[in-house]
């Protein structure tokens, strides 16, 4: 009887050892399968990095022209080499009071336009600044982001600077002009707009 019990005990220990060996083999197979699964991931990421590095910098060019309507409100038109559908914000600011008028628009076929700017009674005589600001890359349409970068990292040139909000690079064009028919003394190059019909 003792021999039967000890034989059964030896058999159980042998089965436990064999089962333990089988279990230790399975995790190593799982690890190697996991290694095989994870190995292609870095390879897949490498082309994305390479593609991002291949994007040529875009030297931003923006020009804007202002015109005064008969109601003494301002129209802004301009040209740019930014991609179609690029979101831009046009700001007209009166120097003496810092009052601002804003309008968002898009570049289409290399041009943009906005307005009219100013109060219904018309712009008073004085100095004004027109600014064209390219919105941050993160808010641009996907096609635009593909060219300028999600954070505007592909933008270059003298109009490009870091965003005030820390959201990457943006581009800003600025120009000063005077409204009114009387010549003013000024040392900088400034355009004087006279009201039509006067």
GIWO-V198593 format. One record per backbone hydrogen bond with DSSP energy under -0.5 kcal/mol. NH is the residue of the N-H (numbers start at 1). CO is the residue of the C=O. Records with the same first field share a line. If there is no record, write none. Layout:
NH->CO, CO
This chain:
5->1
6->2
7->3
8->4
9->5
10->6
11->7
12->8
13->9
14->10
15->11
16->12
17->13
18->14
19->15
20->16
21->17
22->18
23->19
24->20
25->21
26->22
27->23
28->24
29->25
30->26
31->27
32->28
33->29
34->30
35->31
36->32
37->33
38->34
39->35
40->36
41->38
42->38
43->39
44->40
45->41
46->42
47->43
48->44
49->45
50->46
51->47
52->48
53->49
54->50
55->52
58->154
59->57
60->58, 156
63->79
65->77
67->75
69->67, 73
72->69
74->117
75->67
76->114
77->65
78->112
79->63
80->110
81->61
85->107
86->83
88->105
89->133
90->103
91->89, 131
92->101
93->129
94->99
95->93, 127
98->94
101->92
103->90
105->88
107->86
108->111
111->108
112->78
114->76
116->74
117->74
122->119
123->72
126->179
128->177
129->93
130->175
131->91
132->173
133->89, 131
134->171
135->87, 133
139->136
140->137
145->141
146->142
147->143, 144
148->144
149->145
152->149
154->148
155->148, 152
156->58
160->157
161->170
163->168
166->163
169->151
170->161
172->159
173->132
175->130
177->128
178->191
179->126
180->193
186->184
190->188
191->176
193->178, 191
194->192
198->195
